[in-house]
Amino acid sequence: MKESFVSIILPVYNQADHISAVIECYKNALSKIAVPNEMLLVVNGCRDNSLEICQNLQKKYDALKVIHSEKGGWGRAIKLGLKEAQGDFICYTNSARTSAAELRQAILYALDNPNGVIKANRKIRYNLMRMLGSYLFNFQCRFLFDLTVWDINGTPKVFPRKFDYLCRLSRNDDLIDLEFNFICKMKNYPMLEVPIFSSKRHDGRSTTGWHSALGMYMGALVMWRASRKGLKEYERTLDE
């Protein structure tokens, strides 16, 4: 039987002060899983020396590749990683927030459930305003798209390569996570939500403020209108 291989996509944005320590922790945690893996560090739109630090990590670790994009965007970074990923299982996560234990847990769940999607469900927010904003966005998405999942943006997300429509995500912005969940619903990809109770960031500040949050609320409405054209029309846009 062919041994599984896992690709881990890690967007990097202005994380020079902590990305080395994060990758060291990830490497140590994943070494305890008897499955080969690769890490794809997608450095996108950075204004610090994250690229140089990631390139030094690439020299240190064979199974680590750096992808550079001068343009930023959470969705764009994930898409660039998807194009390069070689794994039978593909994971993407927020490297500023995800702990090594959470990443390892998500991958283990995926290996034990090879016919489903694994997605984190964060149960704690570190301030009231962020909790309220997240609740409103999730309620909007569940109502508009008839989704059953909570924490639309929760990562890690892990899926088998055979769920090929998830390899063809189209959004360049934060709404790629909504698109991910919508496609899972359209294609009947089973999903298991794994609760995460940590709210700690490795360092730095979240890039999601009220301005970007309003953009996500409006963007979700635009996506909903587009989705009403029907499944076949939406699939056609992915195939182009």
Protein Blocks (a to p, Z undefined) as FASTA:
>chain_A
ZZdddddddddehillmmmmmmmmmmmmmmmpccdcddddddehiabfklmmmmmmmmmp
mkbccdddfbgcjklmmmmmmmmpcbfbdcdddfklmcfklmmmmmmmmmmmmmbccddd
dfbdfbfklmmmmmmmmmmmmmmnopabehkllccddddfklmmlmmcfbfbfklmmmmm
mmmmmnopacdddddfbfbdfbdcdfbdfklmmmmmmmmmmmmmmmmnojklmmmmmmZZ
